């Protein structure tokens, strides 16, 4: 891995305006001051409950939406300061794997056209495109004969392999995978995860892997960022996070997750209530209303990510003491 990150996110914010009355507007704090970086060849897992802002981070990283504030640096340049033409050039170095492979594929197009679609922007010849489509399909363990099939002729796992092949055909520096296994059955999930690990090793791309499944993120990721209500609560290596979670929210997630070892003993951390509305987030620490160890100052002070151990950062006033 090189010292310069492939992707660097700094102070990223995204507030969505929603009308609450004829003359009144509220804002959904989807992403609120998020900073992350991904090194060359690294997989960074982004985990959290539904509505925590994970997918919004992915859309901002691809500049599919504009930010309220902050920056996303790709190859050392802020993509939000680029022209539309420059952004199109940058996106050729990025691949996207979507949550639902069925909705990501045009049902009227053949697999060869779906996978080869990104190459048309490069104005390559027809024969060269077909040859690269064939190699991309072989990389995801699909026979060349699949080029002549339509999406409805494929299983869920095969559709996701086609989506992955399309993401890899431009040899991207970064792949963003937004819950790529959530629509698949358990056995197919394992196959896709193993495939993505092999492909990362083979093509040496960086990956932002978004999921709500702790077992998945522990298996696929080098480092993991835990997100709650638009903010990063904890950031550490996958091994350190699973062995020694420090933030009460992370502990609660691991406490609720099933353990494959029935004899394993783990700390039980009960999280109170439900996540508050992102239109009216709590003052101070976002997690203070549900935290089992919260004190009065937690509702007044916004905790910053602080390095407690080497490479292990946590945003919790109580854990930092």
C-alpha positions in Angstrom: 0.0 0.0 0.0 1.3 3.5 -0.9 1.4 6.3 1.6 -1.0 8.5 -0.3 -4.6 7.4 0.1 -6.6 6.5 -3.0 -9.7 8.2 -1.5 -9.7 10.8 1.3 -12.9 12.2 2.8 -12.6 15.3 5.0 -15.3 17.0 7.0 -18.1 15.6 4.7 -21.6 16.8 5.4 -24.9 16.2 3.6 -28.2 17.7 4.8 -31.3 16.9 2.8 -34.0 19.6 3.0 -37.6 18.4 3.5 -40.7 20.5 3.6 -42.5 20.3 6.9 -45.1 23.0 6.2 -46.1 25.7 3.7 -43.3 28.0 4.9 -41.1 25.7 7.0 -38.2 23.4 6.1 -36.4 20.8 8.2 -33.1 19.1 7.3 -32.1 15.4 7.5 -28.6 15.2 8.8 -27.6 12.2 6.7 -23.9 12.7 6.9 -22.4 15.1 9.5 -18.7 15.8 9.5 -17.3 12.4 8.3 -13.6 12.0 7.7 -12.1 8.8 6.3 -9.3 7.6 4.0 -8.7 4.4 2.0 -5.1 3.3 1.1 -4.1 1.6 -2.1 -5.3 -2.1 -2.0 -7.2 -1.6 1.2 -10.8 -2.6 2.0 -12.5 -0.2 4.4 -15.7 -1.5 5.9 -18.4 1.0 6.7 -21.0 -0.5 9.1 -24.0 0.7 11.0 -27.8 0.4 11.3 -30.2 1.4 8.5 -30.4 5.1 8.2 -27.0 5.8 9.6 -25.8 7.5 6.4 -23.6 4.8 4.9 -25.1 4.8 1.4 -25.1 8.6 1.3 -21.3 8.5 1.9 -21.0 6.2 -1.1 -23.1 8.5 -3.3 -21.0 11.5 -2.3 -17.8 9.6 -2.9 -18.9 9.0 -6.5 -20.3 12.6 -6.7 -23.7 11.3 -7.6 -25.0 14.0 -5.2 -23.5 17.3 -4.1 -22.4 17.8 -0.5 -23.5 20.5 2.0 -19.9 20.8 3.1 -16.6 19.0 3.0 -14.3 17.4 0.4 -13.6 14.1 -1.3 -10.1 13.7 -2.6 -9.5 11.1 -5.3 -5.9 10.9 -6.5 -5.2 14.0 -4.5 -7.9 16.2 -6.2 -11.2 17.3 -4.7 -13.9 15.9 -7.0 -16.3 18.6 -5.9 -14.1 21.2 -7.5 -13.9 19.3 -10.8 -15.8 20.1 -14.0 -18.4 17.6 -15.3 -15.9 16.4 -17.9 -13.2 15.8 -15.2 -15.7 14.0 -13.0 -16.6 11.6 -15.9 -12.9 10.9 -16.3 -12.5 10.2 -12.6 -15.5 7.9 -12.5 -13.8 5.7 -15.1 -11.3 4.9 -12.3 -14.1 3.9 -10.0 -16.4 0.9 -10.0 -19.8 0.6 -8.2 -21.4 -2.6 -7.0 -25.0 -2.1 -6.1 -27.2 -3.6 -3.3 -29.8 -5.0 -5.7 -28.3 -6.6 -8.8 -31.7 -7.0 -10.4 -32.4 -3.2 -10.4 -28.8 -2.4 -11.5 -29.1 -4.3 -14.8 -31.2 -3.1 -17.7 -33.5 -6.1 -18.5 -33.6 -5.3 -22.2 -29.8 -5.6 -22.6 -27.6 -8.6 -23.1 -24.9 -9.3 -20.6 -22.2 -8.5 -23.2 -23.6 -5.0 -23.6 -24.2 -4.5 -19.8 -20.6 -5.4 -18.9 -19.1 -3.6 -21.9 -21.1 -0.4 -21.4 -18.4 1.5 -19.5 -15.9 0.9 -22.3 -18.0 2.7 -24.9 -16.9 6.0 -23.3 -13.3 5.0 -24.2 -14.3 4.6 -27.9 -12.8 1.2 -28.2 -13.4 -1.1 -31.1 -16.1 -3.7 -31.0 -13.8 -6.7 -31.1 -11.6 -5.3 -28.3 -14.7 -4.6 -26.1 -15.9 -8.2 -26.6 -12.5 -9.6 -25.7 -12.4 -7.5 -22.5 -16.0 -8.5 -21.6 -15.0 -12.1 -22.0 -12.0 -11.6 -19.7 -14.1 -9.8 -17.1 -16.7 -12.5 -17.1 -14.0 -15.2 -16.7 -12.6 -13.2 -13.7 -15.9 -13.5 -11.9 -16.2 -17.2 -12.8 -18.8 -16.9 -15.6 -18.5 -18.7 -18.9 -18.2 -16.6 -22.1 -21.6 -18.0 -23.2 -23.2 -15.8 -20.5 -22.5 -12.8 -22.9 -25.6 -13.8 -24.9 -28.0 -14.0 -22.0 -30.5 -11.5 -20.6 -30.6 -10.6 -16.8 -33.9 -12.6 -16.3 -32.0 -15.7 -17.4 -29.6 -15.4 -14.5 -29.8 -16.3 -10.8 -29.3 -13.7 -8.1 -25.7 -14.6 -7.6 -25.0 -14.6 -11.3 -26.5 -11.2 -11.7 -24.2 -9.9 -8.9 -21.2 -11.4 -10.7 -22.2 -9.5 -13.8 -22.4 -6.3 -11.8 -19.0 -6.9 -10.4 -17.6 -7.7 -13.8 -19.0 -4.4 -15.1 -17.3 -2.6 -12.2 -14.0 -4.2 -12.9 -13.8 -3.9 -16.7 -12.3 -0.5 -16.6 -9.6 -1.7 -14.1 -10.7 0.7 -11.4 -8.5 2.1 -8.6 -11.5 2.1 -6.3 -14.6 -0.1 -6.0 -17.5 1.0 -3.9 -19.7 -1.9 -2.8 -23.0 -0.9 -1.3 -24.4 -3.9 0.7 -23.6 -6.2 -2.3 -24.7 -9.4 -0.5 -27.9 -8.3 1.3 -30.2 -9.5 -1.5 -28.6 -12.9 -1.8 -29.1 -16.1 0.2 -26.5 -17.2 2.7 -24.5 -19.7 0.5 -24.4 -17.2 -2.4 -23.3 -14.4 -0.1 -20.3 -16.5 0.9 -19.4 -17.1 -2.7 -19.6 -13.4 -3.6 -17.5 -12.4 -0.6 -14.8 -14.9 -1.4 -14.9 -13.7 -5.0 -14.4 -10.1 -4.0 -11.5 -11.0 -1.8 -9.8 -12.9 -4.6 -10.4 -10.1 -7.1 -9.0 -7.4 -4.8 -5.9 -9.5 -4.4 -5.7 -10.0 -8.2 -6.4 -6.5 -9.4 -5.1 -4.6 -6.3 -8.0 -2.1 -6.1 -9.1 -0.3 -3.0 -12.6 -0.9 -1.7 -15.2 0.9 0.3 -17.4 -2.0 1.5 -20.8 -0.9 3.0 -22.8 -3.3 5.1 -24.9 -3.7 8.3 -23.6 -7.3 8.8 -20.7 -7.5 11.3 -19.8 -11.0 10.3 -19.4 -9.8 6.7 -17.4 -6.7 7.5 -15.1 -8.7 9.8 -14.4 -11.2 7.0 -13.9 -8.8 4.1 -12.4 -5.6 5.6 -8.9 -4.5 6.7 -10.3 -1.6 8.7 -13.8 -0.9 9.9 -15.6 2.4 10.5 -18.7 2.3 12.7 -21.3 4.9 11.7 -24.3 6.1 13.7 -26.8 8.8 12.8 -24.4 10.5 10.3 -21.2 10.3 12.4 -18.3 8.0 12.8 -18.3 6.5 16.3 -15.2 4.2 16.0 -12.5 3.3 13.6 -10.0 0.4 13.9 -8.6 -2.6 12.2 -11.1 -5.4 11.7 -9.3 -7.6 14.1 -9.0 -5.0 16.9 -12.6 -3.9 16.5 -14.0 -7.4 16.9 -11.6 -8.3 19.8 -11.9 -5.0 21.7 -14.7 -2.7 20.7 -14.5 0.5 22.8 -17.5 2.6 21.9 -20.8 1.6 23.7 -22.6 1.5 20.3 -20.0 -0.8 18.8 -20.2 -3.1 21.8 -24.0 -3.1 21.5 -23.7 -4.1 17.8 -21.4 -7.0 18.6 -23.5 -8.0 21.6 -26.6 -8.4 19.4 -24.8 -10.2 16.6 -24.9 -14.0 16.6 -21.7 -15.8 17.5 -20.8 -18.9 15.5 -19.2 -20.4 18.6 -22.1 -21.3 21.0 -19.7 -21.6 23.9 -18.2 -18.2 23.4 -18.7 -15.7 26.2 -19.2 -12.0 25.3 -20.2 -8.9 27.1 -23.9 -8.1 26.8 -24.6 -4.4 26.2 -28.2 -3.5 25.9 -29.0 -0.4 23.8 -31.9 1.7 25.1 -34.8 2.8 22.9 -34.5 3.4 19.1 -32.4 5.7 17.0 -33.7 9.3 17.2 -34.9 11.2 14.1 -32.1 12.4 11.9 -34.0 15.6 11.4 -33.6 16.5 15.1 -30.4 14.7 16.2 -29.5 14.9 19.9 -27.2 17.6 21.0 -23.7 16.6 22.0 -23.0 13.0 21.4 -25.5 11.5 18.9 -25.6 8.3 20.9 -26.2 9.9 24.3 -29.9 9.2 24.3 -29.3 5.4 24.0 -25.9 5.0 25.7 -25.8 2.9 28.9 -22.8 4.8 30.3 -23.9 8.4 29.3 -23.4 11.2 31.7 -24.8 14.8 31.7 -21.9 16.2 29.8 -22.4 13.8 27.0 -25.5 15.7 25.8 -23.5 19.0 25.7 -20.1 18.0 24.3 -19.6 16.7 20.8 -16.9 13.9 21.1 -14.1 13.9 18.5 -12.4 10.8 17.1 -9.5 10.2 19.4 -6.8 7.6 19.0 -6.9 5.4 22.1 -4.5 2.8 20.8 -2.4 2.6 17.7 -4.8 2.9 14.8 -7.8 2.6 17.0 -10.0 5.7 17.2 -13.2 6.3 19.1 -15.6 9.2 19.6 -16.7 8.8 23.2 -15.9 11.0 26.1 -16.3 8.1 28.6 -14.2 5.7 26.6 -11.4 8.3 26.2 -11.0 8.8 30.0 
